[in-house]
Amino acid sequence: MKTACLILTLTVLTGAASIPAPLLDRWSDAAMTEALTTLGASGVHQAKLAGHPGLIAVTPDGLNLGLYAKACAFSSTLGDNACRGVEGWISYDPGNGVDRALLVDKLNHDFAAGKFTAERDGSVRLTRYLDLEGGVSQANLTAELAEFFSVATAAKQTIWAAPAR
């Protein structure tokens, strides 16, 4: 019994029994901002995107980025409008004369960790959805956004190398 008490005391004193950080299970401006700034995004500011809370920023390599709350539903038990998903987008301007449909097909084939679309304004957009249902750690959120940034950086080489027609 004395040994068990000693082990428990040492565990508590050394922090080995620390309480894990709470999981993120809904949109949080603070958590999203922390992840973006950890990844080196600049100019992070709040905005309404698609009618939901969001953030706009610039990636470390200069790409325009937006994150916004998705999968929103009123929670009667919590009394709020909980948004259990996050949509991220990064926008590119491939230049004049580029066959955007052909380019988007190539990008979607080459990069499975996101979805590319040709937008009406002539831009190409990369999107990625993150599901927060059940909760994710701040470290996992940051890792998912880091992967999104990585795909965006790799894709820009293909986008800006596309031949003009």
Number of C-alpha atoms within 10 A of each C-alpha: 6 7 8 9 10 11 12 14 11 13 13 12 11 10 9 10 11 10 7 7 8 10 14 18 17 23 22 18 16 9 15 21 20 17 20 25 16 11 16 15 22 16 12 18 12 16 15 13 16 10 10 14 17 24 22 24 22 17 22 15 11 11 17 16 24 21 28 26 26 25 16 16 11 11 11 9 6 8 8 11 14 19 23 21 19 21 17 22 20 22 19 19 15 21 15 11 10 18 15 20 14 11 20 19 14 14 20 16 11 13 14 10 16 18 17 25 18 18 12 7 7 14 14 20 19 23 19 17 19 16 17 20 13 10 15 16 16 17 11 14 20 19 14 16 20 17 13 20 20 12 17 25 16 12 19 17 10 15 20 14 11 17 14 11 7
